[in-house]
Amino acid sequence: MKVSAFSYIRNGIQFDYPFLQSLQSILPIVDEFVMVVGDSTDGTREAIEALNSGKIVIIDSVWDMNLRKGGKLFAQQSNLGLNAVTGDWVIHVQADEVIHENDIWKLREYIVKNSKDSRVEALLFPFLNFRGDYDHIHTGRKAHRFEIRAFKFNKLIRSYKDSQGFRKYSSQKSYENGEAGEKLKVVKIDVPIYHYNYVRPPKQMKIKSEFFSRFWDDDNTLKRKFEGVEEFEYNEVDQLKIFSGTHPQSMLDTIKKKDWEFHYDPSKANISLRHRILNEIENLTGWRVGEFKNYKLIK
C-alpha cells in the first residue's frame, strides 16, 4: 500500500506559515509528498528543496489573482496537488497544520486498519485551532471542529469550496459546473490537527489577514475592514479556551521565539446572544446545535 500526501504554499516565509514543520510532520509515514509551490519571492521553494528529501515532489504553479470569489484559488491549488499524487491513500495537510509526533504512527495504523473496509472512504480529524498565542484555542461555533484530512484515492474526489474539505463528484465536468457533490463516508479518529492559522505577531497577522481576505472579499469590503487598522484584534472572537496539552516538537523553536503578549478578554467577544446561548449548550452537553458537517459519519 502506497501513501501519498500533498499541500500547497506561496510565500510561506513572508506570511510566517509553519509549512516546513507541517511537511516534516507527515514525511515519516508517507511514500511521497507532493508540494505545490506558488510563484514565491521569499525563498519558500528553496527552503523546501533544502530539506533534501527524496520523498518530496515539487509542483510549480502561478497564482491566478483573478480567482477571488469564494476562495476558489485555494481549491485549484489543492487540486493541482491531488492530480499529481500516486498513492492508494492520500493525506492532505495545509501549510499551517501540523501533526504531533506522538500521533503520526497512530495515523498510519488507522489507514492500514480501514484500507480493506469498503464502507470507509476517508478519515475525520479533530482540530485544535490556535488563536492569539500558543496557549489558547478557538472553541466557539465559528471554529471547525472536524475535517477530512485523509482518504482513499479516487480521481473523482476533489477539493470542496475553498479546499476546507473534500467531496466526491460524478465527473470532472460536474465538479466544474459547481454541483454539490457527495459527502464522503468517514470514520472519526483521535489524531488531532494542530492548526496554527491565527498565531502571529498582531501586526503581521493583520497583513496576512488583509492579503488572504482578498480571495473572499471585494475591494470595497477590504477597505472597510482594514483601513486604519494596524494590528489584528485576536479578542474579536466568539470563544477561546486554554490549551493544556503539548505542542509538536517541531514547533517548539517557533514557540520560543514568540515576541508578543496576548491577554484573552471575553468581554470583547464578537458574538450574538443566540450564539452565546448555543455555545453554553455545547459547553454543557458537547452537542453543537446545527453544526455543518461536510461528511457522513459511519456509526
Secondary structure, 3 states (H helix, E strand, C coil): CCEEEEEEECCCCCCCCCHHHHHHHHHHHCCEEEEEECCCCCCHHHHHHCCCCCCEEEEECCCCCCCCHHHHHHHHHHHHHHHHCCCCEEEECCCCEEECCCCHHHHHHHHHHHCCCCCCCEEEEEEEEEECCCCEEECCCCCCCEEEEEEECCCCEEEECCCCEEEECCCHHHHHCCCCCEECEEEECCCCEEEEEECCCHHHHHHHHHHHHCCCCCHHHHHHHHCCCCCCCCCCCCCEEECCCCCCHHHHHHHHCCCCCCCCCHHHCCCCHHHHHHHHHHHHHCCCCCCCCCCEECC
